[in-house]
Amino acid sequence: MEKVLFEDVDLEADDVEFLDIDEIMNTVLAKTTNADDAAVPKHLWNDRIAENLMLTWKRDMSNRKQVQNRIFVAHNPPVTFKKEKDRDKFKWAMRRIRSFCLRYWKKKVIRDFDKWFEEVGKLHEDSNQVFLDGQAACMRANGASWWECDKGSSIYFWRWHPDYQEAAIVGIAPIFYSDHPSNQSRQPPYNDDEVKAKMKPKLQKVIDKGYIELTELKLVEAMMFMFHVPKGEKDIRMVYDGSKSGLNEALYAPWFSLPTIGTMVRWVVAGAWLVDND
């Protein structure tokens, strides 16, 4: 009888169950897709630091016994600590280092803006608004954690090259093909209580970050619609839809090319780290 080798397992062909490829891919994608608010895998970052520290010690030390007495051993990755309390100590040290660096960064953001405003910002024709925008950016930076901009983020325009600072300060006005959209159509109600319960904290999050400003209804010229899409196995992601309001049709949106998986594999090598930045 024909045998099929699958890694280190020797299987009889009659015993192999062939699964539908679409079913396999759907299962893999569901399990590998993080929830929209998934926690940062801090242990991966800690292990990466520990691994590189170990490799550095191995390279710089000639006495292997000294290396073996260290608190962890690298296996490229993950890192195996000799004792669980040693891992806790390392995590504590990483928290202290990150806390110190975060405090330094926050102070530097404020110092850099204050220095720039005294030398450059005061000369701007709308210096009062520039000062307020800079203060708002500093306040948001001050509310950030190591892993996330918890209070939202703003552009640090004072760090830009002088040739582009004006554009960073004022911003670039949107270009419309036609008149600005105007409508008072309301968002269709959600009847699913489970989905509503997931949507509320996500909307509150962008409100808390200042990305959505609460104002009087009479001041609103056009409504923006929204809907949700599944994210992971149990979570959802919000999508703000500019098509129903007429915004997409009226707004000029320059296109740009994106690399395909074929072009990405040219520079991705073993050990490369990728980031999902959207």
Order of alpha helices (4+ residues) and beta strands (2+ residues): beta-beta-alpha-alpha-alpha-beta-beta-alpha-alpha-alpha-alpha-beta-beta-alpha-alpha
